[in-house]
């Protein structure tokens, strides 16, 4: 039986008393969507993550309250229940509340948990999808996640479960599936992740790309292999956050990006 529900996507008008879960994209403020800009222009309260590109906050209207609730290195994050409570309290006070999240709210962003908290409290919520780092970071590194003859499937995984440990996935099955693997929040778990995939059957020589500060001027792309990536990342001292791409397509950056070198050099001149 099919059931018709209204769209959860936000419209142009932001009614008071609603919570909008807004994706801020991968970092470059130019990759913010038009709907996200409209939401920030109307918001009364903005609760934001530790964003890679804080320039997106320039779109928040003057007079709105801006509160940082994201996790930062060296500082304890605001507990999720407290964020949920703040969203609900703001909406009940008649405010237009934006929960601004890096990437896309529903891709490893806890957007579903926050939507559930609003629904349980009887608060209307909407979502503004964002450009996920899972798509933008490989693109910025010149890596097509799908390529005929190399990868006909993409798997998005997180290297942290709710306890901070590597998730108890069937890593062997993931290794046998083939295609491309895009791993979020994998820098601190890269050794464990690599071991699991190698034990699952992936070769030590499987190409790996680690993309730090994707889409930002300070972006760094490290090319390695599954067997050598942990040591390579440690030696390089890459900044976070970073996305890890595993699979044959990870080697394509070395093929496709050199063609951009003359244009990049001219743009920087």
C-alpha positions as CSV (number, residue, x, y, z in Angstrom):
1,X,0.0,0.0,0.0
2,X,1.4,3.4,-1.0
3,X,1.0,6.4,1.3
4,X,1.3,9.9,0.1
5,X,3.2,12.2,2.5
6,X,4.1,15.9,2.0
7,X,7.6,16.8,1.0
8,X,10.1,17.2,3.8
9,X,12.0,19.7,1.8
10,X,12.0,23.3,2.9
11,X,10.3,26.0,0.7
12,X,11.2,29.6,0.3
13,X,9.1,30.9,3.2
14,X,10.3,30.1,6.7
15,X,7.4,30.1,9.2
16,X,8.0,30.9,12.8
17,X,8.1,27.9,15.1
18,X,9.8,25.6,12.7
19,X,13.2,23.9,12.7
20,X,15.1,23.6,9.4
21,X,17.9,21.2,9.1
22,X,20.3,22.9,6.6
23,X,23.3,21.4,4.9
24,X,26.3,23.8,4.7
25,X,28.1,21.8,2.1
26,X,31.7,20.6,2.2
27,X,33.4,23.9,3.1
28,X,33.6,26.2,0.2
29,X,30.9,28.9,0.9
30,X,30.1,29.1,-2.8
31,X,28.8,25.5,-2.7
32,X,26.0,26.6,-0.3
33,X,22.6,26.1,-2.0
34,X,20.2,29.0,-2.7
35,X,17.6,27.5,-0.4
36,X,20.2,27.4,2.4
37,X,21.0,31.0,1.9
38,X,17.3,31.8,2.0
39,X,17.0,29.9,5.3
40,X,19.9,31.7,6.9
41,X,18.5,35.1,5.8
42,X,15.3,34.4,7.7
43,X,16.5,32.5,10.7
44,X,16.1,33.9,14.3
45,X,18.4,31.2,15.8
46,X,21.2,29.3,14.1
47,X,22.8,26.3,15.9
48,X,25.9,25.4,13.8
49,X,28.5,22.6,13.6
50,X,32.2,23.2,13.6
51,X,32.1,24.2,10.0
52,X,35.1,24.0,7.6
53,X,33.9,27.1,5.9
54,X,32.6,29.6,8.5
55,X,32.0,32.2,5.8
56,X,28.6,30.7,5.2
57,X,27.5,32.3,8.5
58,X,27.7,35.7,6.7
59,X,24.4,34.9,5.2
60,X,22.7,34.9,8.7
61,X,20.6,38.0,9.0
62,X,21.7,40.7,11.4
63,X,20.2,40.3,14.9
64,X,19.9,36.5,14.7
65,X,21.4,34.5,17.5
66,X,24.3,32.3,16.4
67,X,25.4,29.4,18.6
68,X,28.3,27.0,18.0
69,X,27.3,23.4,19.1
70,X,29.8,21.4,17.0
71,X,32.7,19.2,18.1
72,X,36.1,20.9,18.1
73,X,39.5,19.4,18.7
74,X,40.4,20.0,22.4
75,X,36.9,20.9,23.4
76,X,34.0,18.7,24.5
77,X,31.1,18.7,22.1
78,X,27.6,19.8,23.1
79,X,25.7,16.5,23.9
80,X,23.1,15.6,21.3
81,X,20.2,15.6,23.8
82,X,21.1,19.2,24.7
83,X,21.1,20.2,21.0
84,X,17.7,18.5,20.5
85,X,16.3,20.3,23.5
86,X,17.6,23.7,22.3
87,X,16.0,23.1,18.9
88,X,12.6,22.3,20.4
89,X,12.8,25.1,22.9
90,X,13.6,27.7,20.2
91,X,10.7,26.5,18.0
92,X,8.3,26.5,20.9
93,X,9.3,30.1,21.6
94,X,8.2,31.0,18.1
95,X,11.6,31.3,16.5
96,X,12.7,30.3,13.1
97,X,15.4,27.8,14.0
98,X,18.2,26.6,11.7
99,X,20.4,23.7,12.5
100,X,23.3,24.3,10.2
101,X,25.3,21.1,9.6
102,X,28.4,20.4,7.6
103,X,27.8,18.6,4.3
104,X,24.3,17.1,4.1
105,X,22.1,16.8,7.2
106,X,21.1,13.2,6.5
107,X,24.6,11.8,5.6
108,X,26.3,11.0,8.8
109,X,25.1,14.2,10.3
110,X,22.6,13.1,12.9
111,X,19.9,15.0,11.0
112,X,17.6,12.0,11.4
113,X,18.0,12.1,15.2
114,X,17.2,15.8,15.3
115,X,14.2,15.4,13.0
116,X,12.9,12.6,15.3
117,X,13.3,14.8,18.3
118,X,11.3,17.6,16.7
119,X,8.6,15.1,15.5
120,X,8.3,13.7,19.0
121,X,7.8,17.2,20.4
122,X,5.2,18.1,17.8
123,X,7.5,20.6,16.1
124,X,7.4,21.0,12.3
125,X,10.8,20.4,10.7
126,X,12.1,20.7,7.2
127,X,15.3,19.8,5.5
128,X,17.6,21.7,3.1
129,X,19.9,19.1,1.5
130,X,23.5,20.1,1.2
131,X,26.4,19.0,-1.0
132,X,27.9,16.0,0.9
133,X,31.6,15.8,1.4
134,X,31.2,12.2,0.3
135,X,30.5,13.6,-3.2
136,X,32.4,16.9,-3.2
137,X,35.7,15.8,-1.7
138,X,36.4,13.1,-4.3
139,X,35.3,15.5,-7.1
140,X,37.6,18.3,-5.7
141,X,40.4,15.7,-5.8
142,X,39.7,14.8,-9.4
143,X,38.3,11.4,-8.4
144,X,35.1,10.2,-10.1
145,X,33.5,7.8,-7.6
146,X,32.0,5.8,-10.5
147,X,33.9,5.0,-13.7
148,X,33.0,2.4,-16.3
149,X,35.3,-0.5,-16.0
150,X,36.5,0.5,-12.6
151,X,33.6,1.1,-10.2
152,X,29.9,0.5,-10.7
153,X,29.0,1.0,-7.1
154,X,29.8,3.4,-4.2
155,X,29.6,2.7,-0.5
156,X,29.5,5.5,2.1
157,X,30.7,4.4,5.5
158,X,31.6,6.1,8.8
159,X,34.7,5.1,10.8
160,X,33.0,6.0,14.1
161,X,29.8,4.6,15.6
162,X,27.9,6.2,18.5
163,X,30.7,5.1,20.9
164,X,33.5,6.4,18.8
165,X,34.6,2.9,17.8
166,X,34.9,1.5,14.3
167,X,31.4,0.3,13.4
168,X,30.7,-3.4,13.5
169,X,30.0,-3.8,9.8
170,X,30.7,-6.8,7.7
171,X,33.9,-5.4,6.4
172,X,34.7,-8.6,4.5
173,X,31.4,-8.3,2.6
174,X,32.2,-4.7,1.9
175,X,35.6,-5.6,0.6
176,X,34.1,-8.3,-1.7
177,X,31.5,-5.9,-3.0
178,X,34.1,-3.9,-5.0
179,X,33.5,-0.4,-6.3
180,X,34.5,2.7,-4.4
181,X,34.4,3.2,-0.7
182,X,34.1,6.7,0.7
183,X,34.9,6.7,4.5
184,X,33.9,9.7,6.7
185,X,35.7,10.6,9.9
186,X,38.3,8.0,9.1
187,X,41.6,9.7,10.0
188,X,41.9,8.4,13.5
189,X,40.7,4.9,12.5
190,X,42.6,4.5,9.3
191,X,44.8,1.7,10.6
192,X,41.8,-0.3,11.9
193,X,39.8,0.4,8.7
194,X,42.7,-0.7,6.5
195,X,43.3,-3.9,8.4
196,X,39.6,-4.8,8.2
197,X,39.5,-4.3,4.5
198,X,42.7,-6.2,3.9
199,X,41.4,-9.1,6.0
200,X,38.3,-8.9,3.9
201,X,40.2,-9.6,0.8
202,X,41.3,-6.2,-0.6
203,X,44.9,-6.2,-1.9
204,X,47.6,-4.2,-0.1
205,X,48.1,-2.3,-3.4
206,X,44.5,-1.1,-3.5
207,X,44.7,2.7,-4.3
208,X,43.7,5.1,-1.5
209,X,43.3,8.8,-1.5
210,X,43.0,10.9,1.6
211,X,41.4,14.3,1.0
212,X,41.8,17.0,3.7
213,X,40.1,20.4,3.8
214,X,38.2,19.5,0.6
215,X,37.1,22.4,-1.6
216,X,39.0,24.9,0.5
217,X,42.2,26.8,-0.6
218,X,44.2,24.7,1.8
219,X,43.0,21.4,0.4
220,X,45.5,18.5,0.4
221,X,45.2,15.2,-1.4
222,X,47.5,12.3,-0.4
223,X,47.8,9.3,-2.6
224,X,48.8,6.0,-1.2
225,X,47.8,2.3,-0.9
226,X,45.7,0.4,1.6
227,X,48.9,-1.2,3.0
228,X,50.8,2.1,3.3
229,X,48.2,4.8,3.9
230,X,48.4,4.9,7.7
231,X,52.1,5.6,7.7
232,X,51.8,8.0,4.8
233,X,49.1,10.1,6.6
234,X,51.1,10.1,9.9
235,X,54.2,11.4,8.0
236,X,52.3,14.0,6.1
237,X,50.5,15.4,9.2
238,X,47.4,16.1,7.3
239,X,44.9,18.5,8.9
240,X,41.3,17.3,9.6
241,X,38.6,16.8,8.6
242,X,39.4,14.4,5.8
243,X,37.6,11.9,3.6
244,X,39.2,8.6,2.6
245,X,38.5,7.0,-0.8
246,X,39.4,3.4,-1.3
247,X,39.3,1.7,-4.6
248,X,40.7,1.8,-8.2
249,X,39.2,5.2,-8.8
250,X,41.4,6.7,-6.1
251,X,44.3,6.5,-8.6
252,X,42.6,8.6,-11.2
253,X,43.4,11.9,-9.6
254,X,47.0,11.3,-10.7
255,X,45.8,10.9,-14.2
256,X,43.1,13.6,-14.4
257,X,44.5,16.4,-12.2
258,X,47.8,17.0,-14.1
259,X,45.7,18.3,-17.1
260,X,44.5,21.1,-14.8
261,X,47.9,22.2,-13.8
262,X,48.4,24.9,-16.5
263,X,45.0,26.4,-15.8
264,X,45.5,26.4,-12.0
265,X,48.9,28.1,-12.4
266,X,47.4,30.8,-14.6
267,X,44.6,31.4,-12.2
268,X,47.0,31.9,-9.3
269,X,49.3,34.2,-11.2
